[in-house]
């Protein structure tokens, strides 16, 4: 089965990197300008790249399908509108699996994006996502390591 695998090492505790993926106001610091994230199994993982129109360029309806605090999570994924016809139909959603592992004073984040179909349109979608995941993980790394916004502090116990 085809998948995209991207990794990044972030100078930060695993806990802080985990929160960056699972707390809504942290996700909007590095991934998308607006989000609806419910950090729990079955909870929403919706990103809105055009905040004033949640029906385009986003992951509306996507959910966490794996949630093992501080270690791994996974969510369903919708591609950008250019690939909506193949990627964004119920039953054909791809999945993104994220694992977190401590390595000294840094955290290794591995993203595996799986569930790709066959054919030229799927190939184009994969190529686009290879570029996008590199950019997204670079944004995560710089956001956490630069200490900008409220990423510098551990949040109160997440309710839910």
Protein Blocks (a to p, Z undefined) as FASTA:
>chain_A
ZZddddddddddfklmmmmmmgmklmmmmmbmbdcddddehiacdddfblmlmkgoiaeh
iacfbdcehkaccddddddfklmmmmmgghiaccdddddddehjaccdddddehiaedjk
lmmmmmmmmmmmmmmmmmmmmmmmnopajllpccdddeZZ
